[in-house]
Amino acid sequence: MKLKYEFVIMDMGDEFSAVPVGDETFPGILKLNDIGAEIMEQLKEETTPEQVHRYLKEKYPDSTDREIGEYLVDFLNRLLREGILIGP
């Protein structure tokens, strides 16, 4: 899976914004929390849900596998619904 569009992730202080760039762009800016920004960065390159889950587990060791998994599934499904993600 990979992002369909190119985004630049910008740290806005208390939140992040994913700003579309390039010739074909998504019509809008995505507001993200820190975990959403981490996921978007991982999705810039071809990856799998399992690889992203492992990355998040290493980055947030105090979170349980279940917490990470539920958040990841919800986030990826939202991206799929919006047509932002080229699915697995």
Residue pairs with C-beta under 8 A, 6 or more apart in sequence:
1 43
1 46
1 47
1 48
1 49
1 76
1 85
1 86
1 87
1 88
2 43
2 44
2 45
2 46
2 47
2 85
2 86
3 40
3 43
3 44
3 79
3 84
3 85
3 86
4 26
4 83
4 84
4 85
4 86
5 20
5 22
5 24
5 25
5 26
5 84
6 20
6 21
6 22
6 25
6 44
7 18
7 19
7 20
7 21
7 26
7 30
7 40
7 44
8 18
8 19
8 21
9 16
9 17
9 18
9 19
9 32
9 37
9 40
9 41
10 16
10 17
10 18
10 19
11 37
15 31
15 32
15 33
16 31
16 32
16 33
16 34
16 36
16 37
17 29
17 30
17 31
17 32
18 29
18 30
18 32
18 37
18 40
19 29
20 26
20 27
20 28
20 29
26 82
26 83
26 84
30 36
30 40
30 84
32 40
35 56
35 60
35 71
35 75
36 75
38 55
38 56
38 59
39 52
39 56
39 72
39 75
39 76
42 51
42 52
42 55
43 52
43 79
43 85
48 88
49 72
49 73
49 76
49 88
52 72
53 65
53 68
53 69
53 72
56 63
56 68
56 72
57 63
57 65
57 68
60 68
76 85
79 85
80 87
